[in-house]
Amino acid sequence: MTKKLFWEAITKFVTGLIVTALLLFLPAGTIHYRNGWLLIRILFVPMFLAGIVLMVRNPELLEKRLRAKETEQEQKAVIAWSGIMFLAAFIVAGLNFRFGWIVMPDWAIFLAAGIFLAAYLMYAEVLRENVYLSRTVEVQEHQQVIDTGLYGLVRHPMYSSTLILFLSMGLVLGSPISFAILLLYVPLIAKRIKNEEEVLTQGLEGYEAYRKKVKYKVIPFIW
């Protein structure tokens, strides 16, 4: 690990934290938005701890995920629409709290928080299982097909975990409207997966056989 990588990781972490807080608390009109603080804690505390682990144990993977830039045109569009989706979901959540449009019971919010953390653990396991995992659609040098663990259940467990993370996020914020907005992630990742599988089938030896072996993409027996 280098000092440059350390400061790059810290800068992106702090920037993400500040932007998220602004998107939540400005529309809410107050910092006393309990659901906003809950999401920030369960999102950024595990992220900080995971970053420390990657810095120590796998700085190459951390660097790859920090500096990844998408080259596929279709994927750039998916990323852009995803950004708009999150922007809308967070702003609407703050406005929902401010104007009291829909008030969710505490038990539902804490249940969503538990599901969110479980999905975070799943995401961490995916990172552990696949050292080739990238934020961009690409075939890396010496990359091999991973077909064990979660990859023996579905071909894209990272998207399985992020799907649960993002959908539970709206409910953690106490906003069913934000949950509905975040459902747009389903067609977005469907488009991303379609392009990703085309790239992997053409460029990664053994991937076509893996597709035949593991039938489901994201959700066992469903998708």
DASULSUL-V458410 format. One record per backbone hydrogen bond with DSSP energy under -0.5 kcal/mol. NH is the residue of the N-H (numbers start at 1). CO is the residue of the C=O. Records with the same first field share a line. If there is no record, write none. Layout:
NH->CO + CO
//
This chain:
6->2
7->3
8->4
9->5
10->6
11->7
12->8
13->9
14->10
15->11
16->12
17->13
18->14
19->15
20->16
21->17
22->18
23->19
24->20
25->21
26->22
28->24
29->25 + 26
30->25
33->31
34->32
36->33
37->33
38->34
39->35
40->36
41->37
42->38
43->39
44->40
45->41
47->43
48->44
49->45
50->46
51->47
52->48
53->49
54->50
55->51
56->52
57->53
58->54
61->58
62->58
63->59
64->60
65->61
66->62
67->63
68->64
76->72
77->73
78->74
79->75
80->76
81->77
82->78
83->79
84->80
85->81
86->82
87->83
88->84
89->85
90->86
91->87
92->88
93->89
94->90
95->91
96->92
97->93
98->94
99->95
100->96
101->96
104->102
108->105
109->105
110->106
111->107
112->108
113->109
114->110
115->111
116->112
117->113
118->114
119->115
120->116
121->117
122->118
123->119
124->120
125->121
126->122
127->123
128->124
129->125
130->126
131->129
133->130
138->136
140->138
143->140
147->145
151->148
152->149
153->150
154->150
155->216
156->217
159->156
160->156
161->157
162->158
163->159
164->160
165->161
166->162
167->163
168->164
169->165
170->166
171->167
172->168
173->169
174->171
175->170
179->175
180->176
181->177
182->178
183->179 + 180
184->181
185->182
186->183
188->184
189->185
190->186
191->187
192->188
193->189
194->190
195->191
196->192
197->193
198->194
199->195
200->196
201->197
202->198
203->199
204->200
205->203
207->204
210->206
211->207
212->208
213->209
214->210
215->213
217->223
222->219
223->219
//
